[in-house]
């Protein structure tokens, strides 16, 4: 279970690294920025391609998920819940 930092795409790096450490049958569930799932830069596109190859699942979290959290009010970052299973 992860909530990696979002700044500068660190969430993509953390999730890929953690996935590499999983044993077969392991699972990652993480809160990520929504950015990797729509941004067009090479890093996000490469993450999406890898994520799809690994049959990852992502679903948007409601905007109110972090209601009352000062950092969210300041940045307005949308988030996704992702799940990856190691075969």
Buried (B, 14 or more C-beta within 10 A) or exposed (E): EEEBEBEEBEBBBBBBEBBEEBEEEEEBEBBBBBBBBEBEEEBBEEBBEBBEEBEBEBEEBEEEEBEEEEEBEEEEBBBBBBEBBBE
